[in-house]
């Protein structure tokens, strides 16, 4: 069982004000307060990411004998993604999961894997993310004062829901009011199709659909289910138009104060949990479709090549290559194949 040493606690004291008074006297070192870390994200508590995070947090607490105590705050309890990203960088928040596409507002290359219709299967996705693409993006994340864990979590392939009509062809997106995250890449993609994308934070998406500010939205099936979008949508079109993952991040300011042995335990359990969560998404997608069908959503399939061909006739891929740069685009195509 891991035990945080007195020397390690002394080194970490500066980053944890709560432990400071206890560390002033050697006589009470053994009774020093645990390292208390907050963990935030924008996902519902029932989402597979949060289910696996809870398991990992419990395992970390057990292996450190309670010396690392992590409190999970799902569903934007600590603010929007943008708020939490600011908190991470300042050290006000210790840990968070953040979609790569949301990170792209700060780190443009973080949305590289979200390029429309780039990946066609999970073999390509995980080869890229566990390989050179993941390494490349991690390096860029580290430059802005964040610490990315090695294993990326799965946000799934994204589908389109609608309250007005199914999306069968690219033409069905014309003038379609679709809620998207605050992600410039996806705003550009739906705009290229002639749609009317509206950037709205996830915690405001349900009300936007309910009040018809947007006619549709796009998300993986797991989130469509856990966010209960089926209550305000009629159709679900299986477009697989983009893949995105969640990066597990720590504040660099805080991470430097966490004892090395505790860091190793956290890395071990969080990375293992990410791998399990990836399997969860694949195993549960078919179940999500059955459940969502029973709750009133009507499904239809689409041809990805039709949408990719339509995008290729617009400046979208050319603009994306210019935005990401030749090195990033070359890495993407190494795994995804020639696009655009």
C-alpha positions as CSV (number, residue, x, y, z in Angstrom):
1,X,0.0,0.0,0.0
2,X,1.3,3.4,-0.9
3,X,2.2,5.8,1.9
4,X,3.0,9.4,1.3
5,X,6.2,10.2,3.1
6,X,6.7,13.1,5.5
7,X,9.3,14.6,3.1
8,X,6.7,14.4,0.2
9,X,4.1,16.0,2.3
10,X,6.4,18.8,3.2
11,X,7.2,19.4,-0.4
12,X,3.6,19.5,-1.4
13,X,2.5,21.7,1.5
14,X,2.9,24.9,-0.5
15,X,0.2,23.8,-2.9
16,X,-2.3,22.7,-0.3
17,X,-3.2,25.5,2.1
18,X,-5.4,23.3,4.1
19,X,-2.5,21.1,5.1
20,X,-0.2,24.0,5.9
21,X,-1.0,24.4,9.6
22,X,-0.6,20.7,10.3
23,X,2.8,20.6,8.7
24,X,4.3,23.2,10.9
25,X,5.0,20.9,13.8
26,X,6.9,17.5,13.3
27,X,4.8,16.1,16.1
28,X,1.7,16.0,13.9
29,X,3.1,15.1,10.6
30,X,1.6,11.6,10.7
31,X,-1.8,13.1,11.2
32,X,-1.5,15.6,8.3
33,X,-4.7,16.2,6.3
34,X,-5.0,14.3,3.0
35,X,-4.4,16.0,-0.3
36,X,-7.9,17.2,-1.3
37,X,-8.4,17.6,-5.0
38,X,-11.5,18.8,-6.9
39,X,-12.4,17.1,-10.2
40,X,-14.8,18.8,-12.6
41,X,-16.4,18.0,-16.0
42,X,-19.5,18.8,-18.1
43,X,-20.9,15.3,-18.2
44,X,-24.0,13.9,-16.4
45,X,-23.2,11.8,-13.4
46,X,-24.5,8.7,-15.2
47,X,-22.2,9.1,-18.2
48,X,-19.7,6.2,-18.6
49,X,-16.8,8.7,-18.0
50,X,-18.1,9.6,-14.6
51,X,-18.9,6.0,-13.7
52,X,-15.3,4.9,-14.4
53,X,-13.9,8.1,-12.8
54,X,-15.7,7.2,-9.5
55,X,-14.2,3.8,-9.6
56,X,-10.7,5.2,-10.2
57,X,-11.1,7.8,-7.5
58,X,-12.1,5.1,-5.0
59,X,-9.1,2.9,-6.0
60,X,-6.7,5.9,-5.6
61,X,-8.1,6.6,-2.2
62,X,-7.7,3.0,-1.1
63,X,-4.1,2.6,-2.5
64,X,-3.0,5.9,-0.9
65,X,-4.6,4.9,2.4
66,X,-6.8,8.0,2.2
67,X,-3.9,10.4,1.6
68,X,-5.3,11.5,-1.8
69,X,-9.0,12.5,-1.5
70,X,-10.6,13.5,-4.8
71,X,-14.1,14.9,-5.0
72,X,-15.9,14.6,-8.4
73,X,-18.2,17.4,-9.6
74,X,-20.0,16.4,-12.8
75,X,-22.6,18.2,-14.9
76,X,-20.9,21.7,-15.0
77,X,-21.3,22.1,-11.2
78,X,-18.0,24.1,-11.2
79,X,-18.9,26.1,-14.3
80,X,-18.8,25.7,-18.0
81,X,-15.9,24.0,-19.8
82,X,-14.4,27.5,-20.5
83,X,-14.7,28.3,-16.8
84,X,-13.1,25.1,-15.7
85,X,-10.2,25.5,-18.2
86,X,-9.5,28.9,-16.7
87,X,-9.6,27.4,-13.2
88,X,-7.3,24.6,-14.2
89,X,-4.7,27.0,-15.6
90,X,-4.8,29.2,-12.5
91,X,-4.7,26.3,-10.0
92,X,-8.2,27.0,-8.6
93,X,-9.3,23.6,-10.0
94,X,-7.0,20.5,-9.7
95,X,-8.4,18.0,-12.2
96,X,-10.9,17.9,-15.1
97,X,-11.9,16.0,-18.2
98,X,-12.1,18.2,-21.2
99,X,-13.1,17.4,-24.8
100,X,-10.3,18.0,-27.3
101,X,-12.6,20.2,-29.4
102,X,-13.3,22.4,-26.4
103,X,-9.6,22.6,-25.6
104,X,-9.1,23.9,-29.1
105,X,-10.3,27.3,-28.2
106,X,-6.9,27.5,-26.3
107,X,-4.9,24.9,-28.1
108,X,-6.0,24.7,-31.8
109,X,-4.4,21.3,-32.5
110,X,-6.4,19.7,-29.7
111,X,-9.4,19.5,-32.2
112,X,-7.3,17.8,-34.9
113,X,-9.1,14.5,-34.4
114,X,-12.5,16.2,-34.7
115,X,-12.1,17.0,-38.4
116,X,-15.4,16.1,-40.1
117,X,-15.5,12.6,-41.5
118,X,-11.8,12.0,-41.0
119,X,-11.9,8.8,-38.9
120,X,-14.1,5.9,-40.1
121,X,-13.5,3.4,-37.3
122,X,-12.0,2.9,-33.8
123,X,-9.0,1.1,-35.0
124,X,-7.8,4.3,-36.7
125,X,-8.8,6.4,-33.7
126,X,-6.9,4.5,-31.1
127,X,-3.9,3.9,-33.3
128,X,-3.7,7.7,-33.7
129,X,-4.4,8.7,-30.1
130,X,-2.2,6.1,-28.5
131,X,0.5,6.9,-31.1
132,X,2.0,9.9,-32.7
133,X,-1.2,12.1,-32.9
134,X,-1.8,11.7,-29.2
135,X,1.8,12.5,-28.4
136,X,1.8,15.6,-30.6
137,X,-1.4,17.0,-29.0
138,X,-0.1,16.2,-25.4
139,X,3.0,18.2,-26.2
140,X,0.9,21.2,-27.2
141,X,-1.3,20.9,-24.1
142,X,1.7,21.0,-21.8
143,X,2.8,24.4,-23.3
144,X,-0.2,26.1,-21.7
145,X,0.3,25.1,-18.1
146,X,-1.8,21.9,-18.1
147,X,-0.7,18.3,-17.5
148,X,-2.4,15.7,-19.8
149,X,-2.7,12.1,-18.7
150,X,-1.5,9.6,-21.2
151,X,-4.8,7.7,-22.0
152,X,-7.5,9.6,-23.8
153,X,-11.2,8.8,-22.9
154,X,-13.8,8.1,-25.5
155,X,-16.5,10.7,-26.3
156,X,-17.7,8.5,-29.1
157,X,-18.6,9.1,-32.7
158,X,-21.1,11.9,-33.0
159,X,-24.6,11.7,-34.4
160,X,-27.3,14.3,-35.3
161,X,-30.7,14.5,-33.6
162,X,-33.5,16.7,-34.8
163,X,-37.1,17.7,-33.9
164,X,-38.0,18.6,-37.4
165,X,-36.7,16.1,-40.0
166,X,-34.1,13.3,-40.3
167,X,-30.7,14.1,-41.8
168,X,-30.3,11.7,-44.7
169,X,-28.1,13.7,-47.1
170,X,-25.9,16.8,-46.9
171,X,-28.8,18.9,-48.4
172,X,-30.8,18.1,-45.3
173,X,-28.4,20.3,-43.3
174,X,-29.2,23.4,-45.2
175,X,-30.6,26.1,-43.0
176,X,-30.8,23.6,-40.1
177,X,-30.5,25.2,-36.7
178,X,-28.2,22.9,-34.9
179,X,-26.7,23.3,-31.4
180,X,-23.0,22.6,-31.4
181,X,-20.4,23.0,-28.6
182,X,-18.3,26.2,-28.5
183,X,-16.0,24.6,-31.1
184,X,-15.0,26.7,-34.1
185,X,-14.1,23.6,-36.1
186,X,-17.7,22.2,-36.0
187,X,-19.2,25.6,-36.5
188,X,-17.2,25.8,-39.7
189,X,-18.2,22.3,-40.8
190,X,-21.9,22.8,-40.4
191,X,-21.7,26.2,-41.9
192,X,-19.9,24.6,-44.9
193,X,-23.0,22.3,-45.3
194,X,-25.2,25.4,-45.4
195,X,-26.5,24.9,-41.9
196,X,-27.1,27.4,-39.1
197,X,-24.9,26.2,-36.2
198,X,-25.4,27.8,-32.8
199,X,-22.7,27.5,-30.1
200,X,-24.3,26.7,-26.8
201,X,-22.7,25.1,-23.6
202,X,-23.9,21.5,-22.9
203,X,-25.7,22.5,-19.7
204,X,-27.9,24.9,-21.7
205,X,-28.5,22.6,-24.7
206,X,-31.6,20.9,-23.4
207,X,-33.5,24.1,-22.8
208,X,-32.3,25.5,-26.2
209,X,-33.9,22.4,-27.9
210,X,-37.0,22.6,-25.7
211,X,-37.6,26.3,-26.6
212,X,-36.7,25.8,-30.3
213,X,-33.7,28.1,-30.2
214,X,-32.2,25.1,-32.0
215,X,-34.0,22.4,-34.0
216,X,-31.3,19.8,-33.4
217,X,-28.0,18.9,-31.9
218,X,-25.1,16.5,-32.4
219,X,-23.5,14.2,-29.8
220,X,-22.5,10.6,-29.2
221,X,-25.4,8.2,-28.3
222,X,-24.2,7.9,-24.7
223,X,-24.6,11.7,-24.1
224,X,-27.9,11.8,-26.1
225,X,-29.2,9.3,-23.7
226,X,-27.7,10.6,-20.4
227,X,-28.7,14.2,-21.2
228,X,-32.2,13.1,-22.1
229,X,-32.3,14.8,-25.5
230,X,-34.8,12.2,-26.6
231,X,-37.4,14.1,-24.6
232,X,-37.1,17.1,-27.0
233,X,-36.0,15.4,-30.2
234,X,-37.7,13.0,-32.7
235,X,-35.0,11.8,-35.1
236,X,-31.5,10.5,-34.7
237,X,-29.3,10.3,-37.9
238,X,-26.3,8.0,-37.6
239,X,-23.8,10.3,-39.4
240,X,-20.6,9.4,-37.5
241,X,-19.6,12.9,-38.7
242,X,-16.8,13.4,-36.1
243,X,-14.9,11.7,-33.3
244,X,-13.8,13.4,-30.2
245,X,-12.1,12.3,-27.0
246,X,-11.8,13.6,-23.4
247,X,-8.4,14.6,-22.1
248,X,-7.9,14.1,-18.4
249,X,-6.0,17.1,-17.3
250,X,-4.4,18.4,-14.1
251,X,-3.3,22.0,-13.3
252,X,0.5,22.1,-13.7
253,X,0.7,24.4,-10.6
254,X,-1.0,21.8,-8.5
255,X,0.5,18.7,-10.1
256,X,4.1,19.9,-9.3
257,X,3.1,19.9,-5.6
258,X,1.7,16.3,-5.6
259,X,4.2,13.8,-4.3
260,X,5.7,11.6,-7.0
261,X,4.4,8.4,-5.5
262,X,0.9,9.8,-5.4
263,X,1.3,10.9,-9.0
264,X,2.1,7.4,-10.1
265,X,-0.9,5.9,-8.4
266,X,-3.2,8.5,-9.9
267,X,-1.7,7.9,-13.4
268,X,-2.1,4.2,-13.0
269,X,-5.8,4.2,-12.0
270,X,-7.0,7.0,-14.3
271,X,-5.2,5.6,-17.4
272,X,-6.6,2.1,-16.6
273,X,-10.1,3.6,-16.2
274,X,-9.9,5.3,-19.5
275,X,-9.2,2.0,-21.3
276,X,-12.2,0.4,-19.6
277,X,-14.4,3.4,-20.5
278,X,-13.4,3.0,-24.2
279,X,-14.8,-0.6,-24.1
280,X,-17.9,0.7,-22.4
281,X,-18.8,3.0,-25.3
282,X,-18.4,0.3,-27.9
283,X,-20.4,-2.3,-25.9
284,X,-23.1,0.1,-25.0
285,X,-23.7,1.8,-28.3
286,X,-26.1,-0.9,-29.5
287,X,-27.9,-0.8,-26.2
288,X,-28.2,3.0,-26.4
289,X,-29.8,2.7,-29.8
290,X,-32.4,0.2,-28.5
291,X,-33.1,2.3,-25.5
292,X,-33.4,5.5,-27.4
293,X,-35.7,3.8,-29.9
294,X,-37.9,2.7,-27.1
295,X,-38.0,6.3,-25.8
296,X,-39.3,7.6,-29.1
297,X,-36.3,8.4,-31.3
298,X,-36.5,7.3,-34.9
299,X,-33.1,6.2,-36.4
300,X,-31.7,6.4,-39.9
301,X,-28.4,5.6,-41.4
302,X,-26.3,7.7,-43.8
303,X,-23.4,7.4,-46.2
304,X,-20.3,9.1,-44.9
305,X,-18.7,9.3,-48.3
306,X,-21.6,11.5,-49.5
307,X,-21.0,14.0,-46.7
308,X,-17.2,13.9,-47.1
309,X,-17.6,14.5,-50.9
310,X,-19.9,17.5,-50.2
311,X,-17.4,18.9,-47.7
312,X,-14.5,18.5,-50.2
313,X,-16.3,20.8,-52.6
314,X,-16.1,23.6,-50.0
315,X,-13.1,25.3,-48.5
316,X,-13.5,23.3,-45.2
317,X,-10.6,20.8,-45.5
318,X,-8.3,23.3,-47.1
319,X,-9.0,25.8,-44.3
320,X,-8.5,23.0,-41.7
321,X,-5.1,22.1,-43.1
322,X,-4.1,25.7,-43.0
323,X,-5.3,26.1,-39.5
324,X,-3.6,23.0,-38.1
325,X,-0.4,23.2,-40.1
326,X,1.4,20.8,-42.4
327,X,2.9,18.7,-39.6
328,X,-0.4,18.1,-37.8
329,X,-2.3,17.5,-41.1
330,X,0.3,15.0,-42.2
331,X,0.0,13.1,-38.9
332,X,-3.8,13.0,-39.1
333,X,-3.7,11.6,-42.7
334,X,-1.1,9.0,-41.6
335,X,-3.9,7.4,-39.5
336,X,-7.1,8.6,-41.1
337,X,-6.1,8.3,-44.7
338,X,-6.2,11.0,-47.4
339,X,-9.1,13.4,-46.8
340,X,-10.2,16.6,-48.4
